[in-house]
Amino acid sequence: MSKQMTPADIELIQQSFARLVPISDKAAALFYDRLFEVAPEVKPLFRGDMTGQGRKLMATLALVVNGLNKLDAILPAASVLAKRHVGYGVKAVHYAAVGAALLWTLEKGLGPSWTPELAAAWTLAYTTLSGFMIGEAYGHASVHGERERAVSAIGTIVTGSSSSRVTRDGSTMAAQ
């Protein structure tokens, strides 16, 4: 069974996201630059104004982050968003690259305040929500394999000069 987000996880996520708000345009640009670096095959899915797209991304993240303490209230919108993204050409496998780019962006944007505990909380939140969205968009049978791939792809987190690995249950351990 997957680990559940705790109130402490949610508080860590919300506090850290609040620190990104003043640099949201830069954070969005970092995110898309990283996403296109790690998954160049998704770049053609994005057409038009990337600044506007970045603002939509940050607004959506704000809604999700602020709604984590009432997850049932944001899941219907997440379901609609997931299904809409299928129409844009998004595949279940893309969620891992998005998660990796998101965590990398958070690490860069938060600097020294990016800790193994914060990485674990964000990883758990992302894999929880992306697992739900994959299930809604592609069928629940595909969720387990894609969630495992997402955790594996985003699992290695570098914090300062030390490396840690986020385990499948969202906890961290020192990298080997």
ZIHUZI-V458794 format. One record per run of one state. SS is the DSSP state (A for helix, B for strand, O for the rest). FROM is the first residue (numbers start at 0). TO is the last residue. If there is no record, write none. Layout:
# ZIHUZI-V458794
ss: (SS	SS)
from: (FROM	FROM)
to: (TO	TO)
This chain:
# ZIHUZI-V458794
ss: (O	A	O	A	O	A	O	A	O	A	O	A	O	A	O	B	O	B	O	B	O)
from: (0	6	38	39	45	49	66	67	88	93	113	115	138	139	154	155	159	161	166	171	174)
to: (5	37	38	44	48	65	66	87	92	112	114	137	138	153	154	158	160	165	170	173	175)
